[in-house]
Amino acid sequence: MKILVADKISPKGVAYLRQQPGFEVVEAYGSSSEKILELVKDVHAIAVRSETKIGRAVFAAAPLLKVVGRAGVGVDNVDVDAATERGVVVMNTPGGNTISTAELTFTHILCGARPIAQAAASMKAGNWDRKTLSGIEIYKKTLGVVGLGRIGSEVAKRAQAFGMRVLAYDPYLSASRAAAMQVEAVTLDALLAGSDYITVHMPLTDDTLNMIDAAAIAKCKKGVRLFNCARGGIINEADLIAALKSGHVAAAGLDVFVEEPLAKDSELRTLPNVVLTPHIAASTAEAQESVGIEIAEQIADVLLHGAVRNAVNMPSMDATAAKAIAPYLDLATKLGTLVQQIAPQQIAKLRVTYQGKVSDLDVNAITRALQCGYLRRISGDGVNAVNAPTQMQRLGLAFEVVKSSDAGDYTDLIEVEATAADGTLHAARGTLIGKSNAPRLVGINGREVEVAAEGKLLVLENIDQPGMVGMVGTLLGKDKVNIADMSLSRLTPGSTAYMVVRVDTEPSEAARTELKGNPAIKQAKFIQL
């Protein structure tokens, strides 16, 4: 079996592949896209970092290809959809840069407390500026960690070793997990107001884009220090620049930027109280060696044993099983995404019930697809079918799977229930319809609905009174939002009703504000599936 190493990975990783029986390893660093198309004609696996693009044309030219391994976290240079269509497993190494990123973050924190970079530059310029280069101690100061995943947890440990008090904001972190880590779980506003230093460790999503903007910075102490080694855009760069110039933010450290490379004329480069590094969080010998060896081991496991780890597109299964469960994977993913958006952020338990003929299948892959759907907007690109259960455990979420042969009026049915900390239930039910096995929503929060499980949905709970459908239609029409589908449901006349509206485009913020402000609307959620 031939393995193409298209980008330079750790020599130990290449050596590991060469040691495996029956492997032929081709190293082709820096090859053009045309050369890659020629080389992949008879390869069984490809190892890349971020340089080589593995697009649809590559998959089409590689009939023997079974696996693409990315030595790193992001897979932006791999067309995952094309890989899935071809039955090619795409794997990454999500844990390899954890320590390196945590250490760089803490280096930035230290540089924010003491002007180390500025002092070094001054010394090399021939100066001796002791009086102007004073700093502060981090001992007994408060660090706010926004996002307590793998990297945020490691940063918290290092802060505690330096004698810092740690506040943590992570809306999906359970109280028991926070207690075990000896951090104080607080709201974002409490963290902003109470921290001397703030570091962000969240994926970049719609919810985290510009999370730390002018309004958030205004809630911080004067003299706060801000750090971002996660993703560019979580801290609004223009608002940060203004705060650094005004002195409200005393110092900052950034390894990531909205646009990379950072523009040469960026004002960030001119500010004396900010330390910049060119996205080098994973650029350590240990991290690169770790991901190189790890991806080599994963590729060997797939080719020699059929074992798949850290797959970003699908769990391991034979072709017959994959064909049988494929429609359920799509339905389960969408149900998980839907429930995550209609439920509160703090969830104690998730329960999935498989009813009807789906209960006769091996539902492991379906369950993992559901977990991935639930976690997608929480954990970002790092979540996959392999690590989803672990991420659920890290959030302190209990998970239960129930099977029943009785699906009521349906051939089969999948129901997902999220139990909040106060015991309230938030649920969605779905099934497959027609010869095409199209996913369909048939229940939300105990109300019967009938709407396609795709696209963009407005889920409304309103007082059951005349004119509600017309009001919603008129408001959306005024906002130039076309209605694709609508389902109405109520328990008894005059009580509360549910309206699920599938739309072609997202309503504007002004339209959503007007909708939520209507006294007859008890709840309004915009859902993206």
N, C-alpha and C positions, 0 to 999 in steps of 0.2 A: 504493500500500500504506500502511495506517495503522499508526502506532506510538504506543502509549499509554505515556507516561512517568508512571507512577503515583506515584513518590516522587522527591523532588528530588535530581537528580544534577548533576554539574558543568555549568554553562552551556555550556562548550566541547563537552561530549558531546552536548547537545541541538542545538547549532549544527551539529555534524558531521552529525547525522541530517537536519536540515532542508536541508542542502546536497546530499543524495543525490537523484538523479533519480527522480521518481515517488513520493516519500515525503510523507505527510501526518503531521505530528507533533502529538499532543494532549497537553498538559501538564495533569494533574489531581491535583495534590498535595493530600493530606489528604482524599481522597474517602471516603465511607462505603462499606461493603461492598455496599450496595444500588446505589449509584451506579456502582461498579466493574462490577457485573453488567450494568448498562445500557450502559456505555461499551464493553465488550469484544465486543459483538455483531458488529462488523465490523472488528476489529483483527487485524493479522497478527503483531504483536510487542508484548510488554510489557516495559518496563524498570522494575525495582524496586530498592530498597535493603532495609531490614529491616522497614519499617513496614507496608506493604500485604501482606495475606495472599492468596496465589493458590492457592485450594483446588479441590476437585473440582467445586464448583458453577461456578466461573469457567471452568474448561476446558469444561464442558458448555455454557456459554452463549457460547462463542467458537469457532464452527465454522471460522473462517478462521485461527485462531491457529497459528503455526508455531514460534515461539521465545519463551521467557521468559529475559530476561537479568538476573542479579543483580549489581549493582555492589558487590561484596564477596565474601567467601569462603563463609560459611555460607548454606545454602538452606533453613533451617528453616521459613521462611514460604512455601515453595513445596511443593505436594504433588507430589513427583517421580514417584511411582507413577502418579498420575492423568495426569500429563503424558506418561509413557511409553505408557500405554494409548491416549492420543489421538494419539500420534505427534508430540508437541511436544518440541522440544529445549530442555533447561534448561541454561543456561550460567552460570558464575560467573567471577570474576577473582581467582584464588588468589594471584597475585604482587603485587598492587597495594599491599598494606600491609606488605610485608617490611621496607623501610627504616624506616618509621615505627615499627613494633613494636620493631625492633632498637634504634633510638635511644631510645625510651621505656624499654626495659629497661636500657640503659646509664645513662640519667638516674637510674633507681631505684638502680642500683649506686652511682653517685656520691653520691646522697642517703643511702645506707646507710653510706657511709664518712665523709661529712661531714654534720652535722646541719643541712642547708640549710633544709629546710622548718621545722624547729623554730626556727632562728635568725630566719627571716623573721617567723614568728608572734610571737616574743619582741620583735623590734624594733617591730612594729606595736602591740604592747601597751605600748610606751614604755620597754622595758628595754634594758640594755646588759650582756648576760651573757657576756662573752668567756671567763671562766674555766670556765664550766659547759658551753660549747658546743664543746669540742675534739673532733677526730675523728682519723682515721688516713689514711695514704696508701694508694693502691691499687698504686702502683709496686712491682714485685717480689713482689706477692702472687699467690696462686693462685686462678684462677677455674675452677669446675667447671661445664661446660655439659652439661646433661642433654637430649640430643636435638640432633643436628647436621644438621638440615634447612636450609631456606632461611633462617629467622630465626636459628636457633642459629649458623649459619655466619657470618652478618653480625655477631652479637654477639662471636663469637670474634675476628674481624678487628679490631674496635674495642678489645677487651681487649689484643690484641698491640700495637696502636699505643700503648697506655698503659703498655707494659712489663710486662704481666702474663704469668705462665705459665698456659697453658690445658690443663686436663684435660677430656676429652670421654668421655661415656658414651652410646653409641648401639649397641645390640646388632646392628643391621643395617648398620652402617658398615664398609666394608672397610678393611684396613690401609693399602692404597695411597692411598685417599682421605684418610685421617687424616694420612698422611705429607705429601701434597701441600698440606694446609692448615696444616701445621706445628703440629698439636695432638697431645697424648699420649692415645691411645685406651686407656682403662682400664675395669675393672669398676665397677659402681655403688658397691660397698663401698669400693673404692680411691678413687673420686672423693669420696665422703662423708668419708672419713678424711683426705684430703689437701688439701681445698679451704678457703680462707678465705672465699670467696664462692661461692654456688651459685645458678644460674638454670636454670629448667626451660623446655623448648621442645618438648614432646611433645603429640600429640593426646590428648584424654581418651578412654580405652578402659578395658575391664575390667582390663587389665594396669597402666595408669598411674593409675587412681583410687586416691587415698591412697598413692601411691608414696613420698612423703616424709611419713612418719608418725612417731609417737613412737620406734619402734624405729630408723628411719633416722636421725632427728635425734640419737639417743643415740650413733650411730657417728661423728658429726661432731665437729670440734674445738669446745671451749668457746669461745664468742665468734664462731661462724660467722654469716654474714649470708645470708639466703635471699630469693629474688626469683621472682615468678610473674607474667608478662605473657602467658601462654599460655591456659590454661583453668582455671577454678575447680574445685577438687577434687583436683588433682594433689598439692598440699600440703594435708594435713589441717589444717583451720583450728583445731579445738579443740586439737590437739597443738602447733600453732605458737604459739597463745596461751599455753599452759602453758610452753613453752620460752622465749618472750619474757619472761614474768614471772619465770622462774627465772634468767634471764641466760645460759642455755646458748646461746640464739640472741641475739646482740647487737643485731641490727637486721633488719628485713624490709621489703620493698616489694612491694605487691600492686596489680595493675590488674584482676584477675578474681577472682570469688568463686563459691562454690557456689550461692548464691541471689542474684540480681541484680534490682532494686537491693539493695545491702547494707542489712540491717535497721538502723533508726535506733538501736536499743538494742544493736547488736553490740558485744561487748567489744573487738573490733579497733579501734573508733573511740576507745577510751579510753586505749590504750597509747601512751606517749611515744616508743617506739623502733620504731614502724612507720609507714611512709608509704603512704597509700592514694590511689589515683586511680580514678575511676568508669568503668572499661573504655574508656579513650580511646586505646588503642594505635594505632588506625587514624584517629584524629581529627586529621589534619593536612590543611592545604589541598592539599599535594602528593599525599597518598594519595587523598583524595576526588576530586581532579581526575584522577588517574591511572586510578582504577577507573571513573569516569564516562566518560572518553574511551574506555577499553578496551572497556567493555561496548557503547558505541555502535558502535564499529568492528566488534565481533563480530556484533552484530545485523544491521548492514548487509551483512556478508560472507555471512551465512546467507540473507538475503532476495534479495540481488542475484546471488550467485555459488554458493550452495549449499555454501559452505565452512563447516565447523564447528570452532571452537576452544573448548577448556575446557568441553566438554559433560560434565555429571555423570550423564547417564542412558544415552546411546547414541552411537556414532559415526555419521557421516553415511552413509546408504545408501538405495537406493530401496526401495519397499514390497515388491517381489517378493523381493529379496535378504533383507530383514529377516524376512519370513515363513519363508524357507527355513532361516535360521541361528538363529532365536530359541531353539529347544530346545537347540542346542549352546552358546549363550551361557550359559544357566543351568547346564548341566553343567560347562562350563569354569570358571565362577566358583567353583562348589563344589569342584571338584578343586583349584584354586589355594588356596582357603581351607583345605582339608583338609591339603594338603602343607605349608603354612606352619605348621600346628599340630603336625604329627608330626615335622617336621624340626628340627634345632638352629637357634638364632638366626643363627649365622654360616654363611651359604651362599655358595659360590663360583660356582655355576652352576645354572641352571634349564634343563631341556630338555623340550619338549613334542613328542610324536609323534602325528600324525594318521594313522589307519589305516582303510582301507575307503573307503566312499563320501564320508565327510566330507573326505577328502583331495582330492576333485575341486572343492571349494568354495573361494571366496576366504576364507581362514581368518584374515585380518588382524583382523577384529572379534572373532572367537572368541579369538584369542591375547590381545588386549587385555582381553577379559573375564576370562581366566585370570589375567593380570597384576593386574588390579584385585582379584580374589579373593585373590590372594597378599598384596597390599599392604594390604588393607582393615584388618586389625588392627594393621598397622605404622604406616601413614601417616594413618589416620583419614579424615574426611570430604573432605579435599582431593584425594584420588586419584580420577581418572576415566579414561575410555577414551582421552582425548587425552593426558593427562600421565603415564599409567602407565609407558610406555617410558622417559621421562626420569627418573622416580623410580627405576626399576630401575638405570639407568646411574649415578645419583648414589649409590646404595648399593654400586656396584662389582660388580653382579651380571651375569655373562655370561648370555646367553639364546640358545637354539638352537631352531629349528623344523625338524622332520623330517616328511616325508610318505611314506606307504607305501600301496600299493593292497591289501596283504594284512592283513586284520583277524582272521585265524584263525577262531575259532568264531563271530565276531560280524559283523554287517553293517558296523558301523563302531565305532571304538574311539579314545578319547583317553587317552594316558598322560602323566603329568607326573612327572619325576624331578628331585629336588633333590640336588646333590652338595655334601656338606659339605667343610670345609677339610681334613679328614683323609682325604677320598676316599670316605667311606661314602655309600651311596645311600639315599634315602628317597622312595618312589614311591607313586602311586595311579593306578588305571585305572578308567575309567567308560565307559558306553555308554547308548544310549537304547533303551527297550523298549516294546512295545505300540503301539496306534494313537495313544495320547496322547503318545508320545515321552517317557515319564517317565525322568528321569535315574537311573541305577543304578550303584552301586559294584560293580566285579567283581574288584578286586585292590588290596591294600595291602601294600607292602613285599615284593613277590614272592609273597604268599599269595593264593590264590583265595578271594574272599568273594562274597557275594550279598546286598546290602542296599540299600534305597532311599537315594538321596543327598539326604536332607532331615532337618531337625530336629537332634536332639542324639544324639551317638554316644559310647559308651565303646569304646575300642580297647584290647584287652588282649592281651599276650603272656604266656603262662603255661607252666609245665611240664605236659606232656601226661600227666595222671594222673586217676584216677576222682574224681568228686565236684566238679570245678571248676565245671561249669555250675550244679549245685545250690547251691554256695557263693555264687556271684555272684547267682543268683536270690533266695536267702534274704536276702542282705545288702541288695539293692535293695528287696525286699519289706518288710523291717524299716524301711527308710528311706522307705517310702510312694512309691517310684518305680516306675511302671508300665513294663513292657517292651513295646515296640511290635513289635520285630522282632529277630532274632538270626541270626548267621551264624558257623559254626565252620569252621576250616581248620587242617590240619597237613600237614607234608611226609612224615614217617615216624612210626609209632607210638612213643610213649615219648620223643620229642624235645621240641620246643616247639610250641605250638599258638597259633593266633590266634582271638580271640573278639571279634566286632564286635556290640555291643548297641545298638540304637536305642531310646531312652527318651523318655517324654513330658515329664519334668521333670528338671531338673539335680539330681544327687545332692548331698547335703549335704557340707560339708567333712569332717565326722566320718566319713561313709561312705567318702569317697574316701581319707581317711587310713587307715582300716581296710583298704580294698582294697589300697592300695599296701604296707601293712605285712605282707600275707600272704606268707610265704616262697615260695609257689608262683607268685606273680605277679612276672614279670621286668620288666614295663613296663605302665603304665596311663596312658592319655591320655583326657581328656574333650574332645571336639571339638564345636564349634558351627558348623553349616553355615548 
